[in-house]
């Protein structure tokens, strides 16, 4: 593989298309991702469908590096028939934190079969940058919190841990500070209760969140 940092978009895409081994695919994907060019988004999305976690991770990093311009490409190429590709796409949307990914992240947290995907969705809902329009932002915030509250009852502790982080993050936003304290606190209290939450690390994280939110709000 050519390790030259001066690859053009066209040559990087060609390198990707000509990759003949798993290692070549990973290297070519990394080169393409490093360009962080919107024109690479379609090719990076195609990598998500391959059974190559190393290449898929590089593609996700590349899509996130592209930024908002990658979101329409991701949403337009979600493949319900390819679970692996969709799972990686959810990770990319979570990392992008773009409001246009809200519905996909909510659906992933509530319905995806993979705990790691649900965890990524929970974190993404916590980090999502809401609309500049107040009414729309309020509706989006409500959707995020609704989903996170459902996620707090997830059977996997890694998801519940991510839900705690997501709820804390939502409370730290300007929208959350004024509207969410009474709503979120009971959920965090349940996740911090030894009688209700069996996993110590989740309880500890919930207690830490409550301590931090007390500092923020008092």
Secondary structure, DSSP 8 states (H G I E B T S, - for coil): ----TT--HHHHHHHHHT--SHHHHHHHHHHHHHH--GGGHHHHHHHTTSS-HHHHHHHHHHHHHH-GGGHHHHHHT--TT-HHHHHHHHHHHHHHTBGGGHHHHHHHHHH-S-HHHHHHHHHHHHH-B--SSHHHHHHHHHHHHHHHHHHTT-SSHHHHHHHHHHHHHHHTSHHHHHHSHHHHHHHHHHHT-TTT---HHHHHHHHHHHHHHHHHH-
